[in-house]
Amino acid sequence: MRALATNQISITHLGTALSLLLSLTLSVNAAAGLFDDEEARKEVKNLRAQAEQQNRDNENRFMKLDESIKNIGVIQLLNQIEQQNAELARLRGQIEVLSNQNEQLVKRQKDFYLDIDTRLRKLEGLPPDSAAVPAAGGALVISPPILGTVAPKPATTGVAATIGAAGLSGAVTAAANKEQENKAYDVGSNLFRRGDYVAAIRAFEIFMKDYPASPLVSNAQYWIGICYFNIKDFSNARNTQEALVKNFPDAPKAPDALLAIASLQIEGGDNGSARNTLEDIIARYPSTEAATKARTRLDLLRR
């Protein structure tokens, strides 16, 4: 009996142990299931957060791209403004260089004029610091009704045309040369206006020697002839005008030179030759002012 009781107790204990083991197994399985669900939820949450962040990043990128597209025109405009500013700075630099060169040119012109004036005064035996050259005493001044001329105009030809043709790189040098040429011519013109015909002849002769290719050479020769006429050197006056007509038949002063020759012929009492010269003016230069004056003088000679 005792053994049976003992076996029963053992069986009871074994059942209890089995029950406990089963309960423990179920509890472990339940805990493992709960653990797997929690990890899955965390993973899903992380994936959802990553997706939302990616969406936000994409949206920011699209916004930046849209802004960049809108700013393309502004960027191009800014680039153009920068290029124009650079070009403006370059032009300002060139203007500054040209201004400096112009100041030097003005100084050289003044020195050149003073040198010519000094040379002329030395030729005439005048003191270098003389304020003005006196008129030649007793010189005969030819009035416009006789010769149909006026005092020579200042030389202003060719400077603008030379600058336009030469371009920016050679404009300053070309303008400087042209200005020196005109200044040399104006020395003679100013002396003629002051009535100093001998000095004017010298000045025009220097001009012709220094600038033999100048378009003003024929003008200078014409005024030399007039200067000779005014100092009563009729022989040189006529030779000078005849040389002008021969060497520069198409020059603007050629008709006036013939008119001066006619006046010289009249002054010498050779009215027949004067009529021939006046008719020559009308035939060769019919549309000039000299031809109009020649017709008037022909009428006077025929009366």
Long-range contacts (C-beta under 8 A, 24 or more apart in sequence): 94-168, 98-172, 101-172, 102-172, 105-172, 105-175, 105-176, 105-179, 108-176, 108-180, 109-179, 109-180, 109-183, 112-180, 112-183, 112-184, 113-183, 113-187, 116-183, 116-184, 116-187, 116-203, 116-206, 117-187, 119-206, 120-187, 120-191, 120-199, 120-202, 120-203, 120-206, 123-199, 123-202, 124-196, 124-198, 124-199, 124-202, 132-194, 133-191, 133-194, 133-196, 133-199, 134-196, 135-194, 135-195, 135-196, 136-195, 136-196, 136-197, 136-198, 136-231, 139-195, 139-197, 139-230, 139-231, 139-232, 140-229, 140-230, 140-231, 140-232, 141-195, 141-230, 142-226, 142-229, 142-230, 142-263, 146-263, 147-226, 147-229, 147-256, 147-259, 147-260, 147-263, 148-256, 148-259, 148-289, 148-290, 148-293, 149-226, 149-256, 149-260, 151-189, 151-192, 151-193, 152-188, 152-189, 152-192, 152-193, 152-219, 152-223, 153-189, 154-182, 154-185, 154-186, 154-189, 155-181, 155-182, 155-183, 155-185, 155-186, 155-189, 155-216, 156-182, 157-182, 157-215, 157-216, 158-182, 158-215, 181-211, 181-214, 181-216, 182-216, 184-210, 184-211, 185-211, 185-214, 185-216, 185-219, 185-220, 188-220, 188-223, 189-223, 192-223, 192-226, 192-227, 197-227, 197-228, 197-230, 197-231, 198-227, 198-231, 200-224, 200-227, 201-227, 201-228, 217-248, 218-244, 218-247, 218-248, 218-251, 218-252, 218-253, 218-254, 219-251, 219-252, 219-253, 221-247, 221-248, 221-253, 222-253, 222-256, 222-257, 222-260, 225-257, 225-260, 226-260, 229-260, 229-263, 229-264, 234-264, 234-267, 234-268, 237-264, 238-264, 254-285, 255-281, 255-284, 255-285, 255-288, 255-289, 255-290, 255-291, 256-290, 258-284, 258-285, 258-290, 259-290, 259-293, 259-294, 262-294, 262-297, 266-301, 271-301, 274-301, 275-301, 275-302
